[in-house]
Amino acid sequence: MNAMLVLLVAIVVLVLGYVLYGGWLAKQWGVDKDRVTPAHEMEDGVDYVPAPPYVVLGHHFSSIAGAGPINGPIQAAIFGWVPVLLWVLIGGIFFGAMHDFGALFASLRHKGQTLALIIRDNIDDTAKKLFCIFAYLTLILVVAAFASIVAGTFAVSPVPTDDPAKAAVVTNTNLANQRTAMISLLFIAVAVVWGLVTKGRKIPAALNVVCAIVVIVAVVAIGYNFPVIALDNTAWMIIVGIYILLASVAPVWILLQPRDYLSSYLLYGMIALALIGIIGSGILGASSSLDIPAFAGFDATSLKGDSKVATTGYLFPALFITIACGAISGFHSLVASGTTSKQLDREGQAQPIAYGGMLLECLVAVISLCAVAFVFSSYMDGTYASPTQVFAGGLSQMLAVIPGLEGVESIAYSLLILAVSVFCLTSLDTATRLGRYMFQELFTPKGVEPGNVTGWRKVITNPWVATVITVALGVGLGMTGYQLVWPLFGAANQLLAALGLLAVCAWLGNAGRNNKMFYFPMAFMLLVTLCSLALTVQSKVVAVIGGAITLANVLQLVIALLLIVLAIILAVKGVKVIFGKKKEPAAQA
């Protein structure tokens, strides 16, 4: 494998996909570049707040990325680099980017409403309730996992005294975690100040960008050199819980918009470092013939051996479940229709932000593939403990190959770890806000405006109450064992993607627009999900019959069966709408 060649080909293909297919979709759907968006029509200073496109892109990209485009391709590399690259490029252009673009566009034409309410208007209220329950439980799992990941990258551990070598490793890890925590906290404080200073002011884009970069460099330098906070995992879980509680209720202009915007430049910087490392090492020949197979077989189980590689099973459906965010992810539709649509200034910005943002994430996935290829032998023998370490290790070693950059490996490694942590933290507070939306919509009756809900529903749909419940469930699960059901998250997320495609397809059909481009991606993602869940059911039934009646096995078996039933019910309802008589109210939306 030639990493530089793979990267350059991928960039060309992604650019062509954006211009040709993305532009064609915009014409087919009737995107109006000058149409005023719900951010203006329903501006409330809390959730509906119009922002410049580069600010909205920063929020959207920071929120959808998470650790997915890094973890997925690295874990799936066991199948070989060709299957990974093909799924990232084909899936990203024809599945994921269309999915994100469609969800954002549909929300814009439904007053910035979430995907759940779009399903209510275009399928029925029962489908909306089922989707709300499913999406809410998925978001709780996201909050639990990402809160645990973030707390883990901030926390310090006791230093052992009986083993000097191990003590040195723990000490270095603690220092890196303290730096990450300090920088992240400074980002939050600076974001609030940034939001207060810039609110209501027309700042030239160039000045805004320059100031943002200066602030980021200052924050990183201060946090890196003065890591004064040292707390354990439990303390950080509590702090993270308090933070996401406040962040998901506060007006978006004071924290979510500015923090994601500022953080996005750190992520862009990560991409720039990666490009320099991959191209530089390629020119020097260090990454022109990497030791990773083009195709390693259909069965990852037989290849795993004694390594710590996470992915197992057959290429179909494992590849398409493992690589989600880098190709297509259901979580993206919740972000696009939940927060991004409420901030977009003009409808014409939907393609660059949603379709372009997804292709930017595909680029991160290709970068991750190049990183794992550079250290593939070490990855396979279990030298690295996590995909994040593989990502940072591979790219920092590529940079160190370049003359003049030999001494930057340690700093680059720390900055790359920090960038991944930022990915997770931005996704975390967005997921909490989306969870609050889903919880409120679940208990809001059809035909009743959220502000007119009465009785007990009025109490639990209060933004503070809904958020407290969401945070308590998510952080509580994160502290007590989300790992029990985490193996099902991939299938649940891809089922969410299939339902997102189905919802947009149903609306476009009702509106009299071309929706045939959704047929194959929608059917394929449903097939992938059902096959994955069926294999899970089979393995858990065998395990339980064999005497392994553990809580994890029983929970995964029950949830997998429920997901299969949910998928079939919603698919049948959606297909009836798509191929049946069109609903007039939805067509007017």
C-alpha positions in Angstrom: 0.0 0.0 0.0 1.3 3.5 -0.9 -0.3 5.8 1.7 0.3 9.0 -0.2 -1.2 7.7 -3.4 -4.3 6.3 -1.5 -4.7 9.7 0.2 -4.4 11.8 -3.0 -6.8 9.5 -5.0 -9.3 9.7 -2.1 -9.2 13.5 -2.1 -9.8 13.7 -5.8 -12.7 11.2 -5.6 -14.3 13.1 -2.7 -14.1 16.4 -4.4 -15.7 15.0 -7.6 -18.4 13.4 -5.5 -19.2 16.7 -3.8 -19.3 18.7 -7.1 -21.1 16.1 -9.3 -23.3 14.0 -7.1 -23.9 16.6 -4.3 -24.7 19.2 -6.9 -27.1 16.9 -8.7 -28.9 16.1 -5.5 -29.4 19.8 -4.7 -31.0 20.3 -8.1 -33.2 17.2 -7.9 -34.5 18.1 -4.5 -35.1 21.8 -5.3 -32.7 23.4 -2.8 -33.2 27.2 -3.0 -29.9 28.9 -2.2 -31.7 32.2 -1.2 -34.5 30.7 0.9 -34.7 32.0 4.4 -34.3 29.2 7.0 -36.1 28.4 10.3 -33.1 30.0 12.2 -34.5 33.3 11.1 -38.2 32.5 10.9 -38.3 31.0 14.4 -35.3 32.8 16.1 -35.7 32.5 19.8 -32.2 33.1 21.1 -31.9 29.7 22.6 -32.1 26.9 20.0 -32.9 28.8 16.8 -30.0 31.1 16.4 -28.6 31.9 12.8 -24.9 31.9 12.5 -22.3 32.4 9.7 -21.7 29.2 7.6 -18.1 28.7 8.9 -19.5 28.7 12.5 -22.2 26.2 11.6 -19.8 24.0 9.8 -17.5 24.0 12.9 -20.5 22.9 15.0 -21.7 20.3 12.6 -18.3 18.7 11.8 -17.2 18.7 15.5 -20.5 17.1 16.5 -20.8 14.4 13.9 -17.2 13.2 13.9 -16.7 11.9 17.4 -14.2 9.0 17.6 -16.1 7.1 14.8 -14.1 8.0 11.7 -10.9 7.1 13.7 -12.0 3.9 15.4 -14.0 2.3 12.6 -11.4 2.2 9.8 -8.6 1.2 12.2 -10.7 -1.7 13.6 -11.9 -2.8 10.1 -8.3 -2.7 8.7 -8.1 -6.4 9.6 -10.1 -7.1 6.4 -7.5 -5.3 4.3 -7.1 -1.7 3.1 -9.1 -2.1 -0.2 -12.5 -3.0 1.5 -12.0 -0.2 3.9 -11.2 2.4 1.3 -14.0 1.3 -1.1 -16.6 1.5 1.7 -15.4 4.9 2.9 -15.5 6.4 -0.6 -18.6 4.7 -2.0 -20.5 4.7 1.2 -19.5 8.3 2.0 -20.5 9.8 -1.3 -23.6 7.8 -2.2 -24.8 6.8 1.3 -23.6 8.9 4.2 -23.3 12.4 2.6 -26.7 12.0 0.9 -28.2 10.8 4.3 -26.8 13.9 6.1 -27.7 16.3 3.4 -31.2 14.9 3.1 -31.9 15.0 6.9 -30.8 18.6 7.1 -32.8 19.6 4.0 -35.9 17.9 5.2 -35.6 19.6 8.6 -35.2 23.0 7.0 -38.5 22.4 5.1 -40.2 21.3 8.4 -39.4 24.5 10.5 -36.2 23.0 11.8 -38.0 20.0 13.4 -36.2 16.8 14.3 -36.3 13.6 12.3 -38.9 12.2 14.7 -41.4 14.9 13.8 -40.7 14.5 10.1 -41.6 10.9 10.5 -44.8 11.8 12.3 -45.8 14.2 9.5 -44.9 11.8 6.7 -45.5 8.3 8.0 -47.6 8.3 11.3 -47.6 9.1 15.0 -46.9 5.5 16.0 -43.8 5.5 13.9 -42.7 8.8 15.4 -43.1 7.4 19.0 -41.1 4.2 18.1 -38.4 6.3 16.5 -38.2 8.6 19.6 -37.8 5.7 22.0 -35.2 4.0 19.8 -33.3 7.3 19.1 -33.4 8.3 22.8 -32.0 5.0 24.0 -29.3 5.2 21.4 -28.4 8.7 22.5 -28.3 7.6 26.2 -25.7 5.0 25.1 -23.7 7.6 23.3 -23.7 9.9 26.3 -22.6 7.0 28.5 -19.8 5.9 26.2 -18.5 9.4 25.3 -18.7 10.6 29.0 -16.7 7.6 30.0 -14.2 8.1 27.2 -13.8 11.9 28.0 -13.4 11.2 31.7 -10.8 8.5 30.9 -8.7 11.0 28.9 -8.9 13.5 31.7 -8.4 11.3 34.8 -5.2 10.5 36.7 -4.5 7.1 38.3 -2.5 6.2 41.4 1.2 5.7 40.5 2.4 2.2 41.6 5.4 2.1 43.8 6.5 -1.5 43.4 7.3 -1.4 39.6 9.5 1.5 38.4 8.8 0.8 34.7 5.1 0.7 35.2 5.3 3.8 37.4 7.0 5.7 34.6 4.3 4.8 32.1 1.4 5.7 34.5 3.2 9.0 35.3 3.5 10.0 31.6 -0.1 9.0 31.0 -1.3 11.1 33.9 0.6 14.1 32.7 -0.9 13.7 29.2 -4.4 13.4 30.7 -3.9 16.5 32.9 -2.8 18.5 29.8 -5.8 17.3 27.9 -8.2 18.2 30.7 -6.7 21.6 31.2 -6.9 22.5 27.6 -10.5 21.3 27.3 -11.6 23.3 30.4 -9.9 26.4 29.0 -11.7 25.8 25.7 -15.1 25.9 27.5 -14.2 29.1 29.5 -12.9 30.9 26.4 -16.0 29.8 24.4 -18.3 31.5 26.8 -16.3 34.7 26.6 -16.2 34.4 22.8 -20.0 34.0 22.6 -20.6 37.0 24.8 -18.2 39.2 22.9 -19.3 38.2 19.4 -23.1 38.0 20.0 -25.0 40.4 17.7 -21.8 41.8 16.2 -20.9 41.7 12.5 -17.3 40.5 12.5 -15.5 40.1 9.1 -14.9 36.4 8.4 -11.1 36.8 7.9 -10.7 38.6 11.3 -13.0 36.0 13.0 -10.8 33.2 11.7 -7.5 34.8 12.6 -8.7 35.6 16.1 -10.0 32.1 16.6 -6.7 30.6 15.6 -4.8 32.9 17.9 -7.1 32.0 20.8 -6.7 28.3 20.1 -2.9 28.5 20.0 -2.9 30.4 23.3 -5.3 27.9 25.0 -3.3 24.9 23.8 0.0 26.5 24.9 -1.3 27.5 28.4 -3.0 24.1 29.0 0.0 22.1 27.8 2.5 23.9 30.0 0.3 24.4 33.1 -1.6 21.1 33.7 -2.5 22.0 37.3 -5.7 19.9 37.7 -5.5 16.3 38.8 -8.7 14.4 39.5 -9.8 10.7 39.3 -12.3 9.2 36.9 -15.3 9.4 39.2 -14.7 13.1 39.8 -14.4 13.8 36.1 -17.6 11.8 35.4 -19.5 14.0 37.8 -17.9 17.2 36.3 -18.7 16.1 32.8 -22.3 15.4 33.8 -22.7 18.9 35.2 -21.1 20.4 32.1 -23.4 18.6 29.6 -26.4 19.4 31.7 -25.7 23.1 31.5 -24.4 23.1 27.9 -27.5 21.3 26.6 -29.9 23.8 28.2 -28.0 27.0 27.7 -28.6 29.1 24.5 -26.5 27.8 21.7 -24.8 31.2 21.1 -23.1 31.2 24.5 -21.5 27.8 24.5 -22.4 25.3 21.8 -21.8 27.5 18.8 -18.5 29.2 19.9 -17.0 26.1 21.5 -17.6 23.9 18.5 -16.4 26.6 16.2 -13.2 27.1 18.1 -12.7 23.4 18.6 -13.1 22.8 14.9 -9.9 24.6 14.1 -8.1 22.2 16.3 -9.6 19.4 14.3 -8.7 21.1 11.0 -5.2 21.4 12.4 -5.2 17.7 13.1 -6.1 17.0 9.5 -3.4 19.4 8.3 -0.8 17.6 10.4 -1.9 14.3 9.1 -1.7 15.4 5.5 1.8 16.7 6.0 2.9 13.5 7.7 1.3 11.2 5.0 2.5 13.1 2.0 5.9 13.9 3.5 6.6 10.3 4.5 5.3 9.2 1.0 7.7 11.5 -0.8 10.6 10.2 1.3 9.5 6.6 0.6 8.8 5.7 4.2 5.1 5.0 3.5 5.3 3.9 -0.1 5.1 0.2 0.6 3.3 -0.4 3.9 2.9 -3.9 5.4 -0.9 -4.2 5.3 -2.7 -6.6 3.0 -5.0 -5.3 0.2 -7.5 -8.0 1.1 -7.1 -10.3 4.1 -10.2 -12.5 3.8 -13.9 -12.6 4.5 -13.6 -14.0 8.0 -11.9 -11.8 10.6 -12.3 -14.3 13.4 -9.8 -16.7 11.8 -7.3 -13.8 11.4 -7.6 -12.4 14.9 -5.3 -14.8 16.7 -4.0 -13.5 20.0 -4.1 -9.8 19.0 -6.2 -7.1 20.5 -7.9 -6.2 17.3 -11.6 -5.3 18.1 -13.4 -6.3 14.9 -14.4 -9.9 14.5 -16.8 -11.8 12.2 -17.5 -11.9 8.5 -16.8 -9.0 6.2 -20.5 -8.8 5.5 -22.0 -7.3 7.6 -19.1 -6.5 10.0 -17.3 -4.1 7.7 -20.5 -1.9 7.2 -21.3 -1.9 10.9 -17.7 -1.2 12.1 -17.1 1.7 9.8 -20.1 4.0 10.5 -19.1 7.6 10.9 -16.5 7.4 8.1 -19.2 6.2 5.6 -22.7 6.5 7.0 -23.9 7.0 10.6 -27.5 7.4 11.9 -26.3 9.8 14.6 -25.5 12.4 11.9 -29.2 12.6 11.0 -30.1 13.5 14.5 -27.4 16.3 14.6 -28.4 17.6 11.1 -32.1 17.8 12.0 -31.7 18.6 15.7 -29.2 21.4 16.0 -27.6 22.3 12.7 -30.9 23.1 11.0 -31.7 25.6 13.7 -28.6 27.6 13.0 -28.3 27.6 9.2 -28.5 31.1 7.7 -29.5 30.2 4.1 -30.8 27.0 2.5 -28.0 27.1 0.0 -25.5 26.4 2.8 -27.0 22.9 3.4 -24.9 21.2 0.7 -21.4 22.4 1.9 -22.2 22.0 5.5 -24.0 18.6 5.5 -22.8 16.9 2.3 -19.3 18.6 2.5 -19.1 18.0 6.3 -19.6 14.3 5.8 -17.0 14.1 3.0 -14.6 15.8 5.3 -15.2 13.1 7.8 -14.5 10.5 5.0 -11.1 12.2 4.6 -10.5 11.6 8.4 -11.4 8.0 7.9 -8.9 7.7 5.0 -6.3 9.3 7.2 -7.0 6.8 9.9 -6.5 4.0 7.4 -3.1 5.4 6.5 -2.2 5.7 10.1 -3.0 2.1 11.0 -1.2 0.9 7.8 2.0 2.6 9.0 2.0 0.7 12.3 0.1 -2.3 11.2 2.4 -5.0 12.6 2.4 -3.3 16.0 -1.4 -3.0 15.8 -1.9 -6.7 15.0 0.4 -7.9 17.8 -1.4 -5.8 20.4 1.3 -3.2 21.1 -1.3 -0.4 21.0 -4.1 -0.5 23.6 -6.7 1.5 21.6 -7.5 2.8 18.1 -6.8 6.3 19.4 -3.2 5.3 20.2 -2.9 3.7 16.8 -4.1 6.9 15.1 -1.8 9.2 17.1 1.2 6.8 17.0 1.0 6.2 13.2 0.6 9.8 12.3 3.2 11.1 14.7 5.7 8.6 13.4 5.0 9.6 9.9 5.8 13.3 10.8 9.0 12.3 12.5 10.3 10.8 9.3 10.4 14.2 7.7 13.8 16.0 8.0 13.6 18.8 10.5 10.6 17.3 12.3 12.3 14.4 14.0 11.8 15.9 17.5 8.0 16.6 17.1 6.8 13.0 17.5 6.0 13.4 21.3 4.3 16.8 20.9 2.4 15.6 17.8 1.2 12.5 19.6 -0.2 14.6 22.5 -1.9 17.0 20.2 -3.5 14.2 18.2 -4.8 12.5 21.4 -6.2 15.9 22.4 -8.0 16.3 19.1 -9.7 13.0 19.5 -10.8 14.0 23.0 -12.2 17.2 21.6 -14.1 15.2 19.0 -15.7 13.2 21.8 -16.5 16.1 24.0 -18.2 18.1 21.3 -20.3 15.1 20.3 -21.2 14.5 23.9 -22.9 17.9 24.6 -24.6 17.8 21.3 -25.9 14.2 22.0 -27.3 15.4 25.3 -29.2 18.3 23.7 -30.5 15.9 21.1 -31.6 13.5 23.8 -33.5 16.2 25.5 -35.3 17.0 22.2 -36.2 13.3 21.8 -37.5 13.0 25.3 -39.7 16.1 25.0 -41.1 15.0 21.7 -41.9 11.5 22.9 -44.3 12.9 25.5 -45.7 15.7 23.4 -49.1 14.6 21.9 -49.8 15.0 18.2 -51.3 18.3 17.3 -50.2 20.0 20.5 -47.4 22.7 20.5 -44.6 22.0 23.0 -45.5 25.2 24.9 -49.1 24.1 25.3 -48.6 20.7 26.9 -50.5 20.4 30.2 -50.5 18.1 33.3 -47.7 15.7 34.1 -46.5 16.0 30.5 -45.8 19.7 31.1 -43.5 18.7 34.0 -41.4 16.1 32.3 -41.1 18.0 29.0 -39.7 21.0 30.8 -36.2 21.5 29.3 -34.4 21.3 32.7 -36.3 18.2 33.8 -35.8 16.4 30.5 -32.1 17.2 30.5 -31.6 16.1 34.1 -33.2 12.8 33.3 -31.1 12.4 30.2 -27.8 13.2 32.0 -28.6 11.1 35.0 -29.4 8.1 32.8 -26.4 8.6 30.5 -23.7 9.4 33.1 -25.2 6.8 35.5 -24.9 4.1 32.8 -21.4 5.3 32.0 -20.3 4.8 35.6 -22.0 1.4 36.1 -21.3 -0.5 32.9 -22.5 0.6 29.4 -20.1 -2.1 28.1 -22.9 -4.6 28.7 -24.8 -3.5 25.7 -22.2 -1.5 23.8 -21.5 -4.3 21.3 -25.0 -3.6 19.9 -24.4 0.1 19.4 -22.9 -0.3 15.9 -26.1 -2.1 14.6 -28.4 0.3 16.4 -26.5 3.3 14.9 -26.7 1.8 11.4 -30.4 1.0 11.9 -30.8 4.7 12.8 -29.2 5.5 9.4 -31.6 3.3 7.6 -34.5 4.9 9.3 -33.1 8.4 8.5 -32.9 7.5 4.8 -36.4 6.1 5.0 -37.8 9.2 6.6 -36.3 11.6 4.0 -37.3 9.3 1.2 -40.9 9.3 2.4 -41.0 13.1 2.7 -39.5 13.7 -0.8 -42.1 11.3 -2.3 -44.9 13.1 -0.5 -43.5 16.4 -1.7 -43.4 15.2 -5.3 -39.6 15.2 -5.5 -37.2 12.5 -6.9 -36.5 10.1 -4.1 -35.3 7.0 -6.1 -31.7 7.6 -5.1 -32.7 6.5 -1.6 -34.0 3.1 -2.5 -30.8 1.1 -2.7 -28.9 2.7 0.3 -32.1 2.4 2.4 -32.6 -1.3 1.5 -28.9 -2.1 1.9 -28.6 -0.5 5.4 -31.7 -2.4 6.5 -30.2 -5.6 5.2 -26.9 -5.0 6.9 -28.5 -4.2 10.2 -30.9 -7.2 10.2 -28.1 -9.5 9.2 -25.9 -8.2 12.0 -28.7 -8.4 14.6 -29.6 -12.0 13.4 -26.0 -13.1 13.9 -26.0 -11.5 17.4 -29.2 -13.4 18.2 -27.8 -16.6 17.0 -24.5 -16.3 19.0 -26.3 -15.3 22.2 -28.9 -18.1 21.9 -26.0 -20.6 21.5 -24.2 -19.0 24.4 -27.3 -19.1 26.7 -28.1 -22.7 25.7 -24.5 -23.6 26.4 -24.9 -22.4 30.0 -23.4 -18.8 29.6 -26.5 -17.2 31.2 -24.8 -13.8 31.9 -26.4 -10.4 32.2 -24.6 -9.2 29.1 -25.7 -12.2 27.0 -29.3 -11.9 28.1 -29.5 -8.1 27.6 -27.9 -8.3 24.2 -30.3 -11.1 23.1 -33.4 -9.2 24.2 -32.3 -5.9 22.8 -31.3 -7.4 19.5 -34.7 -9.1 19.1 -36.5 -5.8 19.9 -34.4 -3.9 17.4 -35.3 -6.5 14.7 -39.0 -6.0 15.5 -38.6 -2.2 15.4 -36.8 -2.3 12.1 -39.4 -4.4 10.5 -42.4 -2.4 11.8 -40.9 1.0 10.7 -39.7 -0.4 7.4 -43.2 -1.8 6.6 -44.8 1.6 7.5 -42.3 3.5 5.5 -42.5 1.4 2.4 -46.3 1.7 2.5 -45.9 5.5 2.5 -43.2 5.6 -0.2 -45.0 3.3 -2.6 -48.6 4.1 -1.6 -50.8 7.2 -1.8 -49.0 10.4 -1.0 -49.9 12.5 2.0 -51.1 15.9 1.0 -50.1 17.8 4.2 -46.6 16.6 4.0 -46.4 17.5 0.4 -47.1 21.1 1.3 -44.4 21.3 3.9 
